[in-house]
Amino acid sequence: MSPAPAPGGGVPRAAAAGKCLSLVRWALGFYVLFFPLGMSFQEIGAVATTSALAGYYVLDWRGSNLRRFPLRWVLAAFFALLVFKGLHSICPSASWYALGHNSYKGPLLLLAGLEAVREPRHLRALAWTFVVMSLYSGLDGIYQYFTGVDFFFGMPDSGRINAMWETGRIGNLMSLTVPVSLALPALLPARWPLAARLAVSALVAFPGLFLLVGAKARSGWFGFIAAMGALAWMRLGTRHALLVLAGLLVLLVVAAPHFPQQLSPEELLDAPRYIIWDVGLDVWRNWPILGAGINCFSAGYNALGIQFDLSVFGEPVPHPHNIYVQFLAETGVVGTAVLLALLLGNAGWGALRLRARVLAARGAGGGLPGHEAVGICLWASQVGYMVTAFSAHDFFRTWWLGMSMLVAGLALGAALARWEREEQG
């Protein structure tokens, strides 16, 4: 039955809030599903998501997940840090450029993910967008492997399988999204035999894994290995997690001769990368407490008179390729402490909540419901991001920040949820 009109013919406030929240979910689904196809899709999805989210908070703050999230003070500190270091900066134009290009396409998506999860069906539906996106991206990578160009835009192979992207950075995207496909056995209809569910899941997950490997993104590989170890710990315990990690690392060693440009000892002991990190630490030593300002790594080393050898690096170095060194240089020990509180606090809190549910399901002798399996896979992906971040990207690289924040928000939403009912698979 439709809600009765409010006095004056308006829609009741609760109904309007519900519509906003529904729009958040639809916009997030759009954002994820079409994410690899270009910035226009990312922009549309992010603008629609954050606009609907703002409307929801205005209409129903008291009913929001954020209001009852115990670590909301950490989120508040993180947002305050970004604004403060946008103002307190040695190069305000660079700092505000990063904020302007990332606010609604980055950190706010964490809040959107947190709010989007209210019922099992919400998490299941969003999980399918990750699965489909990883699947068609992987199929495009396979197509490119055999033809030399991708299916969508005719993008040529860059020496790494990059599908519809210009570089192998899409491998880092796959390391964030493919883990969700590992929840497929619990998402597929329960009436199917287990062997059939496992076979279908393997077929669906394979293209994304193929692209993850073929993109030759080392940071993504190590992030994915960490995600698999975290997932094994969550589902099976510490001993099995160590066995999974050991097995994957052995597989990496065996594969090393086939990836000499990524896994040779010389590349793993990448001196240029360590030189960049040392420069980041030099910037931090000059501004140790509060840093130089967000997005001011290059402004910081230029102010110190440091120059990179362009014959080694090829072009000016805009960021340290390590978000932890980046936050030291750009926000000092204060900002780095806030970042670590955000990442470790969210991951640790989520682990405690989700692990308790796994143990409860095991004690009851039942399988883990599909929505719980999705929440655990998203949490594992969040852990993988924290490992990838040791050697990949600028924290403010918009696409990477947006997807990582969304994954973290959905994982937190799954951990926070009090499921009133469970949908049957």
Secondary structure, 3 states (H helix, E strand, C coil): CCCCCCHHHCCCHHHHHHHHHHHHHHHHHHHHHCHHHCHHHHHHHHHHHHHHHHHHHHHHHHHCHHHHCCCHHHHHHHHHHHHHHHHCCCCHHHHHHHHHHHCCCCHHHHHHHHHHCCCHHHHHHHHHHHHHHHHHHHHHHHHHHHHCECCCCCCECCCCCCCCCCCCCHHHHHHHHHHHHCCHHHHCCCCCCHHHHHHHHHHHHHHHHHHHHHCCCHHHHHHHHHHHHHHHHHHHCHHHHHHHHHHHHHHHHHHHHHCHHHHCHHHHCCHHHHHHHHHHHHHHHHCCCCCCCCCCHHHHHHHCCCCCCHHHHCCCCCCCCCHHHHHHHHHHHHHHHHHHHHHHHHHHHHHHHHHHHHHHHHHCCCCCCHHHHHHHHHHHHHHHHHHHCCCCCCCCCHHHHHHHHHHHHHHHHHHHCCCCCCCCC
